[in-house]
Amino acid sequence: MSELKRIHAAEAILPASESAAAPLLVLAVAGEQEASWTPFEAWRSSGAKSVQIAVHTDPRQAFAAAMTDGAAALFVALGDVGDAPILSRILAWSVAPVIAVVPPGATEVVEVAFALGAEDVIEADTRPREAIRTLLHCIMRSRSRASRQSVRAAENDRAIMLVQEAAEGLVILDHDGHVRFINDAAADLLGRTQEELTGTKFPFNVVTGEPARIEVTRPDGEMRTAELRFIETEWGGVPARLGSLADVSVRLALESAVSAAGEAQAEIHAHGVAAQDLAGSVRTRLTTIIGFAELMLNGAFGTINNARYLSYLADIRDSGFKLLSETEALQARPDATRRNAARTKRLASRLTFSVQSQNP
């Protein structure tokens, strides 16, 4: 294939400039280099009017060209390693692939150019055909990389939306343990804002696997208990860790309350059983006392002619019936409390006092 045909074939896949339909190729000349380069001259002499050629010897113009979205590619002609700062700055701003053009045999300059991040490096005496091939490969790699980055960016945007809207606290850390992203729920649990936490070192140990319980002291002094768990993942195409933060302060408080209630219930039950046992014992004795009072009133043990004694026996019988009724009411309650036990003891004391006080 002739040089002219190669050039025209290359034009077919070059991206067009934003300001014009024709693709723009920019040559930035650093240092004392000549403002002509064989591939560009070949392009110009080919009659390929659909390609724009721009040559800048002023670094400021080159920087401005690097920042435009219209360039298909930028070539930076370097004389020696002393021109590296110009290449570095263009690389920092360029939105198009950057190809370094170095003197023949300048190995050190080649190494510096690649180290700074040049898409590719070619020597100044490279034949136009090879230069065009390099250019096309660089543009295709750049397109492919941009497409992958676009996909990752879209995935990251979706992931950020999901993480941000999650009710659970979520945080994403880089491999050094710095916060790449944290949602409102996690930031609120830690008592700080997303802006304050992003980029800082995560304040707790990062261990993947089983959840760990952590104590969080918020800036306002409030203590929170949380469960923290991390898993390995990727963020922006690089390894990262996704952590979940669950505030368990309320749950632990409820668990403690339930546990205390259970212990109290067990104690109440134990007292209730004791109260019922006591009530049963009192009931038996009351029945005996009431029975004897009835027998004595009916003259089973002989006639009692003393009216005062008869009155005492009637009082004992009536008090016994009343206490028996109250005791049976206590026994009918399966959840008798400590107060029931005390009340039963008081009833027993009253009965004892009544019998003793009525003893002639």
BALOBA-1460 file (C-alpha; in Angstrom, 3 decimals):
// residues 360
<rec num="1" residu="m" x="0.000" y="0.000" z="0.000"/>
<rec num="2" residu="s" x="1.374" y="3.441" z="-0.922"/>
<rec num="3" residu="e" x="1.976" y="6.136" z="1.676"/>
<rec num="4" residu="l" x="-0.936" y="8.144" z="0.292"/>
<rec num="5" residu="k" x="-3.333" y="5.207" z="0.600"/>
<rec num="6" residu="r" x="-2.156" y="4.525" z="4.154"/>
<rec num="7" residu="i" x="-2.751" y="8.134" z="5.091"/>
<rec num="8" residu="h" x="-6.260" y="8.167" z="3.619"/>
<rec num="9" residu="a" x="-7.063" y="4.861" z="5.344"/>
<rec num="10" residu="a" x="-5.919" y="6.331" z="8.632"/>
<rec num="11" residu="e" x="-8.165" y="9.341" z="8.216"/>
<rec num="12" residu="a" x="-11.231" y="7.105" z="8.113"/>
<rec num="13" residu="i" x="-10.938" y="6.106" z="11.797"/>
<rec num="14" residu="l" x="-9.571" y="9.309" z="13.281"/>
<rec num="15" residu="p" x="-12.048" y="11.081" z="15.592"/>
<rec num="16" residu="a" x="-13.291" y="14.393" z="14.280"/>
<rec num="17" residu="s" x="-12.555" y="17.689" z="15.953"/>
<rec num="18" residu="e" x="-15.343" y="19.373" z="17.912"/>
<rec num="19" residu="s" x="-14.750" y="22.648" z="16.092"/>
<rec num="20" residu="a" x="-14.564" y="21.117" z="12.596"/>
<rec num="21" residu="a" x="-15.413" y="17.897" z="10.793"/>
<rec num="22" residu="a" x="-11.730" y="17.183" z="10.133"/>
<rec num="23" residu="p" x="-9.572" y="15.425" z="12.780"/>
<rec num="24" residu="l" x="-6.922" y="17.567" z="14.444"/>
<rec num="25" residu="l" x="-3.353" y="16.409" z="15.025"/>
<rec num="26" residu="v" x="-1.203" y="18.607" z="17.220"/>
<rec num="27" residu="l" x="2.600" y="18.700" z="17.307"/>
<rec num="28" residu="a" x="3.990" y="20.413" z="20.396"/>
<rec num="29" residu="v" x="7.671" y="21.228" z="19.998"/>
<rec num="30" residu="a" x="9.632" y="21.395" z="23.228"/>
<rec num="31" residu="g" x="12.948" y="23.152" z="23.684"/>
<rec num="32" residu="e" x="15.005" y="23.968" z="20.593"/>
<rec num="33" residu="q" x="13.526" y="21.310" z="18.343"/>
<rec num="34" residu="e" x="12.648" y="22.133" z="14.770"/>
<rec num="35" residu="a" x="9.007" y="22.829" z="14.036"/>
<rec num="36" residu="s" x="8.881" y="20.229" z="11.277"/>
<rec num="37" residu="w" x="8.576" y="16.511" z="11.489"/>
<rec num="38" residu="t" x="8.613" y="13.991" z="8.674"/>
<rec num="39" residu="p" x="5.236" y="12.287" z="9.343"/>
<rec num="40" residu="f" x="3.470" y="15.647" z="9.566"/>
<rec num="41" residu="e" x="5.159" y="16.799" z="6.384"/>
<rec num="42" residu="a" x="4.080" y="13.569" z="4.689"/>
<rec num="43" residu="w" x="0.505" y="14.131" z="5.833"/>
<rec num="44" residu="r" x="0.554" y="17.677" z="4.527"/>
<rec num="45" residu="s" x="2.102" y="16.732" z="1.202"/>
<rec num="46" residu="s" x="-0.322" y="13.881" z="0.701"/>
<rec num="47" residu="g" x="-3.139" y="16.248" z="-0.158"/>
<rec num="48" residu="a" x="-5.228" y="14.902" z="2.723"/>
<rec num="49" residu="k" x="-7.296" y="17.989" z="3.314"/>
<rec num="50" residu="s" x="-9.582" y="16.174" z="5.772"/>
<rec num="51" residu="v" x="-6.900" y="16.285" z="8.470"/>
<rec num="52" residu="q" x="-5.988" y="19.430" z="10.407"/>
<rec num="53" residu="i" x="-2.359" y="19.888" z="11.389"/>
<rec num="54" residu="a" x="-1.374" y="22.216" z="14.226"/>
<rec num="55" residu="v" x="2.218" y="22.859" z="15.262"/>
<rec num="56" residu="h" x="2.982" y="24.765" z="18.486"/>
<rec num="57" residu="t" x="6.433" y="25.870" z="19.533"/>
<rec num="58" residu="d" x="5.131" y="28.000" z="22.400"/>
<rec num="59" residu="p" x="4.504" y="25.747" z="25.453"/>
<rec num="60" residu="r" x="1.488" y="27.849" z="26.462"/>
<rec num="61" residu="q" x="-0.188" y="27.197" z="23.127"/>
<rec num="62" residu="a" x="0.640" y="23.503" z="23.462"/>
<rec num="63" residu="f" x="-0.945" y="23.406" z="26.922"/>
<rec num="64" residu="a" x="-4.062" y="25.095" z="25.556"/>
<rec num="65" residu="a" x="-4.232" y="22.545" z="22.735"/>
<rec num="66" residu="a" x="-3.896" y="19.708" z="25.247"/>
<rec num="67" residu="m" x="-6.936" y="20.928" z="27.131"/>
<rec num="68" residu="t" x="-9.227" y="21.079" z="24.086"/>
<rec num="69" residu="d" x="-11.516" y="18.169" z="23.308"/>
<rec num="70" residu="g" x="-11.000" y="18.534" z="19.577"/>
<rec num="71" residu="a" x="-7.531" y="16.995" z="19.204"/>
<rec num="72" residu="a" x="-7.365" y="13.415" z="17.953"/>
<rec num="73" residu="a" x="-3.823" y="13.035" z="19.246"/>
<rec num="74" residu="l" x="-0.891" y="15.102" z="20.473"/>
<rec num="75" residu="f" x="2.716" y="14.566" z="19.505"/>
<rec num="76" residu="v" x="5.299" y="16.111" z="21.811"/>
<rec num="77" residu="a" x="8.783" y="16.488" z="20.324"/>
<rec num="78" residu="l" x="11.449" y="16.225" z="23.038"/>
<rec num="79" residu="g" x="15.106" y="17.135" z="22.697"/>
<rec num="80" residu="d" x="16.410" y="15.600" z="25.919"/>
<rec num="81" residu="v" x="15.297" y="14.704" z="29.453"/>
<rec num="82" residu="g" x="15.315" y="18.397" z="30.294"/>
<rec num="83" residu="d" x="12.087" y="18.760" z="28.287"/>
<rec num="84" residu="a" x="10.315" y="16.224" z="30.524"/>
<rec num="85" residu="p" x="8.414" y="18.895" z="32.556"/>
<rec num="86" residu="i" x="6.681" y="20.099" z="29.378"/>
<rec num="87" residu="l" x="5.615" y="16.536" z="28.529"/>
<rec num="88" residu="s" x="4.474" y="15.970" z="32.094"/>
<rec num="89" residu="r" x="2.269" y="19.048" z="32.070"/>
<rec num="90" residu="i" x="0.743" y="18.217" z="28.697"/>
<rec num="91" residu="l" x="0.014" y="14.680" z="29.915"/>
<rec num="92" residu="a" x="-1.687" y="16.116" z="32.985"/>
<rec num="93" residu="w" x="-4.107" y="18.170" z="30.892"/>
<rec num="94" residu="s" x="-4.526" y="16.235" z="27.678"/>
<rec num="95" residu="v" x="-7.820" y="14.521" z="26.918"/>
<rec num="96" residu="a" x="-6.332" y="12.881" z="23.801"/>
<rec num="97" residu="p" x="-3.565" y="10.272" z="23.598"/>
<rec num="98" residu="v" x="-0.063" y="11.767" z="23.825"/>
<rec num="99" residu="i" x="2.820" y="10.340" z="21.813"/>
<rec num="100" residu="a" x="6.368" y="11.429" z="22.595"/>
<rec num="101" residu="v" x="8.761" y="12.065" z="19.684"/>
<rec num="102" residu="v" x="12.372" y="11.606" z="20.778"/>
<rec num="103" residu="p" x="15.782" y="11.876" z="19.073"/>
<rec num="104" residu="p" x="17.058" y="8.635" z="17.511"/>
<rec num="105" residu="g" x="18.776" y="6.412" z="20.041"/>
<rec num="106" residu="a" x="17.787" y="8.567" z="23.044"/>
<rec num="107" residu="t" x="17.081" y="5.614" z="25.350"/>
<rec num="108" residu="e" x="17.015" y="7.718" z="28.494"/>
<rec num="109" residu="v" x="14.419" y="10.075" z="27.017"/>
<rec num="110" residu="v" x="12.307" y="7.081" z="25.955"/>
<rec num="111" residu="e" x="12.338" y="5.718" z="29.510"/>
<rec num="112" residu="v" x="11.402" y="9.079" z="30.991"/>
<rec num="113" residu="a" x="8.526" y="9.525" z="28.503"/>
<rec num="114" residu="f" x="7.032" y="6.130" z="29.314"/>
<rec num="115" residu="a" x="7.532" y="6.707" z="33.042"/>
<rec num="116" residu="l" x="5.586" y="9.963" z="32.808"/>
<rec num="117" residu="g" x="2.677" y="8.170" z="31.102"/>
<rec num="118" residu="a" x="3.058" y="8.748" z="27.356"/>
<rec num="119" residu="e" x="0.737" y="6.554" z="25.303"/>
<rec num="120" residu="d" x="3.670" y="5.605" z="23.067"/>
<rec num="121" residu="v" x="7.124" y="6.822" z="22.003"/>
<rec num="122" residu="i" x="8.548" y="7.053" z="18.490"/>
<rec num="123" residu="e" x="11.853" y="8.353" z="17.196"/>
<rec num="124" residu="a" x="12.042" y="11.511" z="15.117"/>
<rec num="125" residu="d" x="13.341" y="9.654" z="12.044"/>
<rec num="126" residu="t" x="10.466" y="7.155" z="12.057"/>
<rec num="127" residu="r" x="9.032" y="6.628" z="8.602"/>
<rec num="128" residu="p" x="5.557" y="8.118" z="8.070"/>
<rec num="129" residu="r" x="4.054" y="4.667" z="7.593"/>
<rec num="130" residu="e" x="5.260" y="3.517" z="11.033"/>
<rec num="131" residu="a" x="4.253" y="6.808" z="12.596"/>
<rec num="132" residu="i" x="0.730" y="6.459" z="11.226"/>
<rec num="133" residu="r" x="0.507" y="2.870" z="12.476"/>
<rec num="134" residu="t" x="1.620" y="3.973" z="15.943"/>
<rec num="135" residu="l" x="-0.886" y="6.832" z="15.890"/>
<rec num="136" residu="l" x="-3.792" y="4.562" z="14.996"/>
<rec num="137" residu="h" x="-2.855" y="1.983" z="17.642"/>
<rec num="138" residu="c" x="-2.663" y="4.713" z="20.270"/>
<rec num="139" residu="i" x="-6.054" y="6.125" z="19.314"/>
<rec num="140" residu="m" x="-7.661" y="2.679" z="19.388"/>
<rec num="141" residu="r" x="-6.127" y="1.904" z="22.808"/>
<rec num="142" residu="s" x="-7.273" y="5.271" z="24.095"/>
<rec num="143" residu="r" x="-10.805" y="4.667" z="22.811"/>
<rec num="144" residu="s" x="-10.935" y="1.208" z="24.353"/>
<rec num="145" residu="r" x="-9.647" y="2.531" z="27.668"/>
<rec num="146" residu="a" x="-12.123" y="5.404" z="27.619"/>
<rec num="147" residu="s" x="-14.954" y="2.957" z="26.924"/>
<rec num="148" residu="r" x="-13.933" y="0.763" z="29.852"/>
<rec num="149" residu="q" x="-13.594" y="3.787" z="32.091"/>
<rec num="150" residu="s" x="-17.035" y="4.955" z="31.001"/>
<rec num="151" residu="v" x="-18.514" y="1.577" z="31.890"/>
<rec num="152" residu="r" x="-16.735" y="1.580" z="35.247"/>
<rec num="153" residu="a" x="-17.861" y="5.145" z="35.888"/>
<rec num="154" residu="a" x="-21.468" y="4.168" z="35.169"/>
<rec num="155" residu="e" x="-21.132" y="1.141" z="37.445"/>
<rec num="156" residu="n" x="-19.599" y="3.326" z="40.134"/>
<rec num="157" residu="d" x="-22.440" y="5.818" z="39.784"/>
<rec num="158" residu="r" x="-24.996" y="3.042" z="40.228"/>
<rec num="159" residu="a" x="-23.046" y="1.618" z="43.144"/>
<rec num="160" residu="i" x="-22.786" y="5.045" z="44.776"/>
<rec num="161" residu="m" x="-26.543" y="5.527" z="44.394"/>
<rec num="162" residu="l" x="-27.263" y="2.133" z="45.963"/>
<rec num="163" residu="v" x="-24.784" y="2.705" z="48.777"/>
<rec num="164" residu="q" x="-26.029" y="6.227" z="49.427"/>
<rec num="165" residu="e" x="-29.689" y="5.220" z="49.570"/>
<rec num="166" residu="a" x="-29.131" y="2.144" z="51.714"/>
<rec num="167" residu="a" x="-30.677" y="2.346" z="55.178"/>
<rec num="168" residu="e" x="-27.697" y="0.440" z="56.534"/>
<rec num="169" residu="g" x="-24.412" y="2.236" z="57.097"/>
<rec num="170" residu="l" x="-21.966" y="1.417" z="54.279"/>
<rec num="171" residu="v" x="-18.369" y="2.502" z="53.716"/>
<rec num="172" residu="i" x="-15.883" y="1.777" z="50.920"/>
<rec num="173" residu="l" x="-12.166" y="1.725" z="51.719"/>
<rec num="174" residu="d" x="-9.125" y="1.574" z="49.459"/>
<rec num="175" residu="h" x="-6.312" y="-0.938" z="49.991"/>
<rec num="176" residu="d" x="-4.680" y="1.432" z="52.515"/>
<rec num="177" residu="g" x="-7.821" y="1.706" z="54.629"/>
<rec num="178" residu="h" x="-8.759" y="5.229" z="53.561"/>
<rec num="179" residu="v" x="-12.422" y="6.128" z="53.068"/>
<rec num="180" residu="r" x="-13.270" y="6.339" z="49.369"/>
<rec num="181" residu="f" x="-16.996" y="6.706" z="49.961"/>
<rec num="182" residu="i" x="-19.340" y="6.589" z="52.941"/>
<rec num="183" residu="n" x="-23.105" y="6.989" z="52.989"/>
<rec num="184" residu="d" x="-25.168" y="9.209" z="55.257"/>
<rec num="185" residu="a" x="-26.215" y="6.365" z="57.558"/>
<rec num="186" residu="a" x="-22.619" y="5.386" z="58.365"/>
<rec num="187" residu="a" x="-21.481" y="9.003" z="58.699"/>
<rec num="188" residu="d" x="-24.376" y="9.723" z="61.074"/>
<rec num="189" residu="l" x="-23.482" y="6.710" z="63.201"/>
<rec num="190" residu="l" x="-19.914" y="8.022" z="63.529"/>
<rec num="191" residu="g" x="-21.220" y="11.508" z="64.270"/>
<rec num="192" residu="r" x="-19.454" y="13.194" z="61.346"/>
<rec num="193" residu="t" x="-20.248" y="14.303" z="57.801"/>
<rec num="194" residu="q" x="-19.382" y="12.532" z="54.558"/>
<rec num="195" residu="e" x="-17.043" y="15.382" z="53.635"/>
<rec num="196" residu="e" x="-15.159" y="15.074" z="56.935"/>
<rec num="197" residu="l" x="-14.677" y="11.319" z="56.596"/>
<rec num="198" residu="t" x="-13.906" y="10.960" z="52.866"/>
<rec num="199" residu="g" x="-10.170" y="10.565" z="52.336"/>
<rec num="200" residu="t" x="-9.383" y="9.949" z="56.001"/>
<rec num="201" residu="k" x="-8.106" y="6.759" z="57.596"/>
<rec num="202" residu="f" x="-10.964" y="4.575" z="58.812"/>
<rec num="203" residu="p" x="-10.776" y="4.700" z="62.637"/>
<rec num="204" residu="f" x="-11.409" y="1.000" z="63.306"/>
<rec num="205" residu="n" x="-9.604" y="-2.247" z="62.508"/>
<rec num="206" residu="v" x="-10.486" y="-3.579" z="59.074"/>
<rec num="207" residu="v" x="-10.833" y="-7.372" z="59.100"/>
<rec num="208" residu="t" x="-12.850" y="-9.261" z="56.506"/>
<rec num="209" residu="g" x="-15.068" y="-12.153" z="57.523"/>
<rec num="210" residu="e" x="-17.168" y="-12.370" z="60.660"/>
<rec num="211" residu="p" x="-18.774" y="-9.205" z="62.046"/>
<rec num="212" residu="a" x="-16.960" y="-7.441" z="64.875"/>
<rec num="213" residu="r" x="-18.597" y="-5.378" z="67.594"/>
<rec num="214" residu="i" x="-17.152" y="-1.897" z="68.048"/>
<rec num="215" residu="e" x="-17.765" y="0.927" z="70.499"/>
<rec num="216" residu="v" x="-18.214" y="4.299" z="68.801"/>
<rec num="217" residu="t" x="-17.602" y="7.515" z="70.704"/>
<rec num="218" residu="r" x="-19.212" y="10.326" z="68.749"/>
<rec num="219" residu="p" x="-17.806" y="13.874" z="68.871"/>
<rec num="220" residu="d" x="-20.719" y="14.915" z="71.125"/>
<rec num="221" residu="g" x="-19.678" y="12.258" z="73.646"/>
<rec num="222" residu="e" x="-22.557" y="9.878" z="72.933"/>
<rec num="223" residu="m" x="-21.623" y="6.205" z="72.954"/>
<rec num="224" residu="r" x="-22.933" y="3.869" z="70.289"/>
<rec num="225" residu="t" x="-22.422" y="0.146" z="69.783"/>
<rec num="226" residu="a" x="-22.180" y="-1.117" z="66.230"/>
<rec num="227" residu="e" x="-21.475" y="-4.322" z="64.348"/>
<rec num="228" residu="l" x="-18.867" y="-3.918" z="61.615"/>
<rec num="229" residu="r" x="-18.244" y="-6.331" z="58.760"/>
<rec num="230" residu="f" x="-16.039" y="-6.063" z="55.659"/>
<rec num="231" residu="i" x="-15.902" y="-7.993" z="52.390"/>
<rec num="232" residu="e" x="-13.408" y="-7.787" z="49.534"/>
<rec num="233" residu="t" x="-14.687" y="-6.077" z="46.392"/>
<rec num="234" residu="e" x="-13.646" y="-3.670" z="43.622"/>
<rec num="235" residu="w" x="-14.207" y="0.052" z="43.287"/>
<rec num="236" residu="g" x="-13.325" y="1.846" z="40.094"/>
<rec num="237" residu="g" x="-11.632" y="-1.289" z="38.796"/>
<rec num="238" residu="v" x="-9.214" y="-1.562" z="41.741"/>
<rec num="239" residu="p" x="-9.373" y="-3.760" z="44.861"/>
<rec num="240" residu="a" x="-11.359" y="-2.259" z="47.717"/>
<rec num="241" residu="r" x="-13.273" y="-3.266" z="50.821"/>
<rec num="242" residu="l" x="-16.970" y="-2.757" z="51.429"/>
<rec num="243" residu="g" x="-17.949" y="-2.419" z="55.061"/>
<rec num="244" residu="s" x="-21.371" y="-2.472" z="56.677"/>
<rec num="245" residu="l" x="-22.044" y="-0.624" z="59.919"/>
<rec num="246" residu="a" x="-25.138" y="-1.612" z="61.873"/>
<rec num="247" residu="d" x="-26.114" y="0.381" z="64.963"/>
<rec num="248" residu="v" x="-27.066" y="-2.254" z="67.535"/>
<rec num="249" residu="s" x="-27.316" y="0.090" z="70.538"/>
<rec num="250" residu="v" x="-31.127" y="-0.098" z="70.712"/>
<rec num="251" residu="r" x="-31.148" y="-3.833" z="70.084"/>
<rec num="252" residu="l" x="-28.659" y="-4.465" z="72.894"/>
<rec num="253" residu="a" x="-30.663" y="-2.234" z="75.227"/>
<rec num="254" residu="l" x="-33.827" y="-4.186" z="74.397"/>
<rec num="255" residu="e" x="-32.022" y="-7.499" z="74.851"/>
<rec num="256" residu="s" x="-30.778" y="-6.320" z="78.248"/>
<rec num="257" residu="a" x="-34.273" y="-5.194" z="79.222"/>
<rec num="258" residu="v" x="-35.793" y="-8.492" z="78.110"/>
<rec num="259" residu="s" x="-33.144" y="-10.423" z="80.015"/>
<rec num="260" residu="a" x="-33.745" y="-8.359" z="83.153"/>
<rec num="261" residu="a" x="-37.491" y="-8.839" z="82.751"/>
<rec num="262" residu="g" x="-36.982" y="-12.577" z="82.418"/>
<rec num="263" residu="e" x="-34.935" y="-12.686" z="85.598"/>
<rec num="264" residu="a" x="-37.523" y="-10.598" z="87.394"/>
<rec num="265" residu="q" x="-40.294" y="-12.861" z="86.144"/>
<rec num="266" residu="a" x="-38.416" y="-15.918" z="87.347"/>
<rec num="267" residu="e" x="-37.969" y="-14.291" z="90.749"/>
<rec num="268" residu="i" x="-41.639" y="-13.315" z="90.853"/>
<rec num="269" residu="h" x="-42.610" y="-16.853" z="89.908"/>
<rec num="270" residu="a" x="-40.413" y="-18.256" z="92.646"/>
<rec num="271" residu="h" x="-42.007" y="-15.894" z="95.164"/>
<rec num="272" residu="g" x="-45.419" y="-16.739" z="93.748"/>
<rec num="273" residu="v" x="-44.812" y="-20.452" z="94.295"/>
<rec num="274" residu="a" x="-43.622" y="-19.750" z="97.809"/>
<rec num="275" residu="a" x="-46.656" y="-17.545" z="98.437"/>
<rec num="276" residu="q" x="-49.015" y="-20.230" z="97.209"/>
<rec num="277" residu="d" x="-47.297" y="-22.840" z="99.395"/>
<rec num="278" residu="l" x="-47.631" y="-20.526" z="102.362"/>
<rec num="279" residu="a" x="-51.252" y="-19.794" z="101.503"/>
<rec num="280" residu="g" x="-51.972" y="-23.506" z="101.343"/>
<rec num="281" residu="s" x="-50.408" y="-24.049" z="104.737"/>
<rec num="282" residu="v" x="-52.380" y="-21.138" z="106.236"/>
<rec num="283" residu="r" x="-55.585" y="-22.426" z="104.658"/>
<rec num="284" residu="t" x="-55.110" y="-25.805" z="106.316"/>
<rec num="285" residu="r" x="-54.607" y="-24.198" z="109.707"/>
<rec num="286" residu="l" x="-57.532" y="-21.840" z="109.183"/>
<rec num="287" residu="t" x="-59.784" y="-24.771" z="108.409"/>
<rec num="288" residu="t" x="-58.678" y="-26.448" z="111.616"/>
<rec num="289" residu="i" x="-59.236" y="-23.320" z="113.713"/>
<rec num="290" residu="i" x="-62.649" y="-22.651" z="112.146"/>
<rec num="291" residu="g" x="-63.656" y="-26.258" z="112.692"/>
<rec num="292" residu="f" x="-62.692" y="-26.176" z="116.372"/>
<rec num="293" residu="a" x="-64.505" y="-22.870" z="116.849"/>
<rec num="294" residu="e" x="-67.659" y="-24.346" z="115.322"/>
<rec num="295" residu="l" x="-67.442" y="-27.455" z="117.534"/>
<rec num="296" residu="m" x="-66.965" y="-25.390" z="120.657"/>
<rec num="297" residu="l" x="-69.832" y="-23.064" z="119.779"/>
<rec num="298" residu="n" x="-72.089" y="-26.073" z="119.195"/>
<rec num="299" residu="g" x="-71.149" y="-27.553" z="122.597"/>
<rec num="300" residu="a" x="-69.273" y="-30.554" z="121.221"/>
<rec num="301" residu="f" x="-66.759" y="-30.238" z="124.098"/>
<rec num="302" residu="g" x="-69.319" y="-29.293" z="126.662"/>
<rec num="303" residu="t" x="-71.601" y="-26.354" z="127.289"/>
<rec num="304" residu="i" x="-69.909" y="-22.956" z="127.582"/>
<rec num="305" residu="n" x="-71.957" y="-20.702" z="129.828"/>
<rec num="306" residu="n" x="-69.587" y="-17.752" z="129.658"/>
<rec num="307" residu="a" x="-71.042" y="-15.239" z="127.197"/>
<rec num="308" residu="r" x="-67.655" y="-13.544" z="126.739"/>
<rec num="309" residu="y" x="-66.030" y="-16.832" z="125.717"/>
<rec num="310" residu="l" x="-68.837" y="-17.514" z="123.292"/>
<rec num="311" residu="s" x="-68.287" y="-14.071" z="121.778"/>
<rec num="312" residu="y" x="-64.550" y="-14.818" z="121.458"/>
<rec num="313" residu="l" x="-65.275" y="-18.101" z="119.696"/>
<rec num="314" residu="a" x="-67.677" y="-16.392" z="117.294"/>
<rec num="315" residu="d" x="-65.078" y="-13.738" z="116.497"/>
<rec num="316" residu="i" x="-62.444" y="-16.434" z="115.894"/>
<rec num="317" residu="r" x="-64.792" y="-18.324" z="113.597"/>
<rec num="318" residu="d" x="-65.842" y="-15.226" z="111.635"/>
<rec num="319" residu="s" x="-62.235" y="-13.975" z="111.294"/>
<rec num="320" residu="g" x="-61.203" y="-17.425" z="110.176"/>
<rec num="321" residu="f" x="-63.838" y="-17.493" z="107.435"/>
<rec num="322" residu="k" x="-62.766" y="-14.043" z="106.240"/>
<rec num="323" residu="l" x="-59.080" y="-14.946" z="106.177"/>
<rec num="324" residu="l" x="-59.858" y="-18.257" z="104.497"/>
<rec num="325" residu="s" x="-61.723" y="-16.433" z="101.718"/>
<rec num="326" residu="e" x="-58.758" y="-14.077" z="101.140"/>
<rec num="327" residu="t" x="-56.274" y="-16.959" z="101.200"/>
<rec num="328" residu="e" x="-58.262" y="-18.908" z="98.629"/>
<rec num="329" residu="a" x="-58.296" y="-15.796" z="96.400"/>
<rec num="330" residu="l" x="-54.500" y="-15.668" z="96.562"/>
<rec num="331" residu="q" x="-54.231" y="-19.320" z="95.692"/>
<rec num="332" residu="a" x="-56.436" y="-18.791" z="92.638"/>
<rec num="333" residu="r" x="-53.845" y="-16.409" z="91.111"/>
<rec num="334" residu="p" x="-51.096" y="-18.443" z="89.373"/>
<rec num="335" residu="d" x="-48.846" y="-15.361" z="88.993"/>
<rec num="336" residu="a" x="-48.860" y="-14.389" z="92.690"/>
<rec num="337" residu="t" x="-46.267" y="-11.750" z="93.335"/>
<rec num="338" residu="r" x="-43.966" y="-10.941" z="96.221"/>
<rec num="339" residu="r" x="-46.698" y="-8.734" z="97.655"/>
<rec num="340" residu="n" x="-48.995" y="-11.765" z="97.756"/>
<rec num="341" residu="a" x="-46.448" y="-13.609" z="99.836"/>
<rec num="342" residu="a" x="-46.125" y="-10.685" z="102.224"/>
<rec num="343" residu="r" x="-49.898" y="-10.353" z="102.418"/>
<rec num="344" residu="t" x="-50.257" y="-14.056" z="103.234"/>
<rec num="345" residu="k" x="-47.678" y="-13.672" z="105.974"/>
<rec num="346" residu="r" x="-49.587" y="-10.688" z="107.335"/>
<rec num="347" residu="l" x="-52.826" y="-12.730" z="107.269"/>
<rec num="348" residu="a" x="-51.092" y="-15.485" z="109.183"/>
<rec num="349" residu="s" x="-49.808" y="-12.946" z="111.693"/>
<rec num="350" residu="r" x="-53.288" y="-11.454" z="112.053"/>
<rec num="351" residu="l" x="-54.734" y="-14.920" z="112.642"/>
<rec num="352" residu="t" x="-52.085" y="-15.723" z="115.212"/>
<rec num="353" residu="f" x="-52.654" y="-12.395" z="116.920"/>
<rec num="354" residu="s" x="-56.429" y="-12.937" z="116.827"/>
<rec num="355" residu="v" x="-56.186" y="-16.384" z="118.387"/>
<rec num="356" residu="q" x="-53.679" y="-15.207" z="120.959"/>
<rec num="357" residu="s" x="-55.706" y="-12.129" z="121.840"/>
<rec num="358" residu="q" x="-58.864" y="-14.162" z="122.230"/>
<rec num="359" residu="n" x="-57.155" y="-16.709" z="124.512"/>
<rec num="360" residu="p" x="-58.891" y="-16.393" z="127.899"/>
